[in-house]
Amino acid sequence: MPRILMTGASGGIGTSLRKLLPPIYPDLVLSDIKTPADLAPHEKFKAAELSDLAQVEAICEGVDGILHFGGYSVEGSWETILPSNIIGCYNLFEAARRKGVKRVVFASSNHAVGFYPRYHRIGTDVTPRPDGYYGVSKAFGEATGALYADKHGLKVTCLRIGNFGDKPLDHRRLSIWLKPEDMVQLCRIGLEHPDIHFEILYGASNNERSWWDNHRAYELGYRPAGRAEDFVAHAMAEQAKLKPDPVADFYQGGAFCSMGFSGDKSRIVE
Ligand SMILES: NC(=O)c1ccc[n+]([C@@H]2O[C@H](COP(=O)([O-])OP(=O)(O)OC[C@H]3O[C@@H](n4cnc5c(N)ncnc54)[C@H](O)[C@@H]3O)[C@@H](O)[C@H]2O)c1
């Protein structure tokens, strides 16, 4: 039975997957800096600060595969992003190597490529176009994952997650929504598929309005059940409550693109 470590266990995705993963991976070890508020007696939890390599090595002991969801999950200052998402991400891959972990699934983000316009359909092989320091940290994580796969034989899957949740929350998220059960499928591909060496896959459900070519995920057996169009009325009603934002509405990364934007607005096609 493989032992799977899940970092970020107290966060939004971690809390949801703590319920969905145990039937598949009964030997699941949870980690975070914060203990989950509702930790059950049968759950195994080990606290660790990602920016401390010794602590990360300790949680990797005896582990076969890692789901790395821990980190700062929104845009922030460089000083905020650096310890959790740059140093912490390096520590995770390095500790995995030192402890002989075989596979890592890294939670990357659409914000690694957020400055592609929405009219541009992209695959996973495009040049990163991060929309903030957070997006830069995700591009860093993808690059670090590629290094550890090619140089050290770690099997690495980076999931460029769109937006994880029970339903798409607005117009943009009709294109990028990821249903929790579909996330489980992607994690299983990363942890189990025999053909994994290094992969970047989009973490998105079966969304008609998607901007992403996710054919590699389908080749690896991904069959998403979520369909964003089933929630179109709800999403558009929520969208109607938002103020127009020319920069956010033009680029794939949405509001992360317009945050602190002082770039060239003439690039935006109305
Ligand atoms: N939720 C989404 O839609 C989405 C989209 C794209 C990418 N992601 C990525 O997926 C992962 C999980 O997202 P989430 O929504 O659950 O985020 P979240 O913020 O809810 O959870 C992140 C968890 O990481 C922990 N953490 C932060 N810094 C840490 C550190 N230095 N040491 C140890 N633990 C630390 C936090 O305590 C938190 O519980 C993140 O890496 C995020 O960037 C999420």
The ligand as a Tripos MOL2 file, in Angstrom:
@<TRIPOS>MOLECULE
LIG
   44    48     1     0     0
SMALL
NO_CHARGES

@<TRIPOS>ATOM
      1 N1         -7.9210   26.5310   -5.0280 N.am      1 LIG1
      2 C1         -7.6770   26.7280   -6.3270 C.2       1 LIG1
      3 O1         -8.6010   26.9110   -7.1350 O.2       1 LIG1
      4 C2         -6.2600   26.7090   -6.8320 C.ar      1 LIG1
      5 C3         -5.9990   27.1330   -8.1490 C.ar      1 LIG1
      6 C4         -4.6950   27.0910   -8.6270 C.ar      1 LIG1
      7 C5         -3.6660   26.6040   -7.8140 C.ar      1 LIG1
      8 N2         -3.9520   26.2280   -6.5320 N.ar      1 LIG1
      9 C6         -2.8460   25.7560   -5.6810 C.3       1 LIG1
     10 O2         -3.2520   24.5840   -5.0000 O.3       1 LIG1
     11 C7         -2.7020   24.5630   -3.6880 C.3       1 LIG1
     12 C8         -3.8310   24.4490   -2.6620 C.3       1 LIG1
     13 O3         -4.7270   25.5210   -2.8480 O.3       1 LIG1
     14 P1         -5.8020   25.8990   -1.7490 P.3       1 LIG1
     15 O4         -6.8640   26.6530   -2.4250 O.co2     1 LIG1
     16 O5         -6.1630   24.7190   -0.9460 O.co2     1 LIG1
     17 O6         -4.9580   26.9370   -0.8670 O.3       1 LIG1
     18 P2         -5.1370   27.2910    0.6760 P.3       1 LIG1
     19 O7         -4.5140   28.6300    0.8750 O.co2     1 LIG1
     20 O8         -6.5420   27.1090    1.0880 O.co2     1 LIG1
     21 O9         -4.2420   26.1810    1.3710 O.3       1 LIG1
     22 C9         -2.8490   26.2210    1.3690 C.3       1 LIG1
     23 C10        -2.3420   25.5820    2.6560 C.3       1 LIG1
     24 O10        -0.9130   25.6590    2.6620 O.3       1 LIG1
     25 C11        -0.4860   25.9450    3.9780 C.3       1 LIG1
     26 N3          0.7970   26.6450    3.9420 N.ar      1 LIG1
     27 C12         1.0320   27.9000    3.4750 C.ar      1 LIG1
     28 N4          2.3020   28.2370    3.6730 N.ar      1 LIG1
     29 C13         2.8940   27.1640    4.2710 C.ar      1 LIG1
     30 C14         4.2120   26.9270    4.7530 C.ar      1 LIG1
     31 N5          5.1760   27.8500    4.6320 N.pl3     1 LIG1
     32 N6          4.4580   25.7330    5.3480 N.ar      1 LIG1
     33 C15         3.4910   24.7990    5.4500 C.ar      1 LIG1
     34 N7          2.2260   24.9730    5.0460 N.ar      1 LIG1
     35 C16         1.9350   26.1570    4.4560 C.ar      1 LIG1
     36 C17        -1.5750   26.8310    4.5750 C.3       1 LIG1
     37 O11        -1.5720   26.7530    5.9960 O.3       1 LIG1
     38 C18        -2.8320   26.2840    3.9230 C.3       1 LIG1
     39 O12        -3.5120   25.3750    4.7590 O.3       1 LIG1
     40 C19        -1.8850   25.8440   -3.5490 C.3       1 LIG1
     41 O13        -0.5380   25.5710   -3.8600 O.3       1 LIG1
     42 C20        -2.4780   26.7540   -4.5970 C.3       1 LIG1
     43 O14        -1.5460   27.7040   -5.0500 O.3       1 LIG1
     44 C21        -5.2040   26.2790   -6.0250 C.ar      1 LIG1
@<TRIPOS>BOND
     1     1     2 1
     2     2     3 2
     3     2     4 1
     4     4     5 ar
     5     4    44 ar
     6     5     6 ar
     7     6     7 ar
     8     7     8 ar
     9     8     9 1
    10     8    44 ar
    11     9    10 1
    12     9    42 1
    13    10    11 1
    14    11    12 1
    15    11    40 1
    16    12    13 1
    17    13    14 1
    18    14    15 2
    19    14    16 1
    20    14    17 1
    21    17    18 1
    22    18    19 2
    23    18    20 1
    24    18    21 1
    25    21    22 1
    26    22    23 1
    27    23    24 1
    28    23    38 1
    29    24    25 1
    30    25    26 1
    31    25    36 1
    32    26    27 ar
    33    26    35 ar
    34    27    28 ar
    35    28    29 ar
    36    29    30 ar
    37    29    35 ar
    38    30    31 1
    39    30    32 ar
    40    32    33 ar
    41    33    34 ar
    42    34    35 ar
    43    36    37 1
    44    36    38 1
    45    38    39 1
    46    40    41 1
    47    40    42 1
    48    42    43 1
@<TRIPOS>SUBSTRUCTURE
     1 LIG1         1 GROUP 0 **** ****
